[in-house]
């Protein structure tokens, strides 16, 4: 899926539309300022899956260290 790019000004002006595209259509968005990416806006499900994977990897690392 293609990541859309928005400036911080776009984000201020189109917050609702950008959030809807991310939430409803599942489109990730890169937020930029002066040509540099500051953050990514991703669907909730993506972030929750990331957190679960990170926690599982951390737990596996803790078990390996013991």
C-alpha positions in Angstrom: 0.0 0.0 0.0 1.3 3.4 -0.9 2.1 5.8 1.9 0.7 9.3 1.4 2.8 12.2 2.4 1.5 15.4 4.1 3.2 18.4 5.4 2.5 19.7 8.9 0.5 22.5 7.3 -1.6 19.9 5.3 -2.2 18.1 8.6 -3.5 21.2 10.3 -5.8 22.0 7.4 -7.0 18.5 6.6 -6.8 16.6 9.9 -10.2 15.0 9.7 -9.7 13.9 6.1 -6.2 12.5 6.8 -7.4 10.6 9.9 -10.4 9.2 8.0 -8.1 8.0 5.2 -5.9 6.3 7.7 -8.7 4.8 9.8 -11.3 3.9 7.2 -9.2 3.2 4.1 -6.1 1.9 6.0 -3.8 4.3 4.2 -0.6 5.1 6.2 0.5 8.7 6.1 4.0 10.3 6.5 4.0 13.7 8.1 6.8 16.0 7.0 8.3 19.3 7.9 10.9 21.0 5.7 11.1 17.8 3.6 12.0 15.6 6.5 9.6 12.9 7.8 8.6 13.6 11.5 6.1 10.8 12.0 4.0 8.2 10.5 0.2 7.9 11.0 -0.9 4.3 10.7 -4.1 2.4 11.3 -4.7 1.4 14.9 -4.6 -2.3 14.0 -1.0 -1.9 12.6 0.3 -0.2 15.7 -1.4 -2.8 18.0 0.2 -5.6 16.0 3.5 -3.9 16.2 3.2 -3.6 20.0 2.4 -7.3 20.4 5.4 -8.3 18.2 7.7 -6.0 20.1 6.5 -7.3 23.5 6.9 -10.9 22.3 10.4 -10.2 21.1 11.3 -8.5 24.3 9.9 -11.4 26.3 11.9 -13.9 24.2 15.0 -11.8 24.7 14.5 -11.8 28.4 14.2 -15.6 28.5 17.3 -16.0 26.4 19.3 -13.8 28.8 18.1 -15.8 31.9 
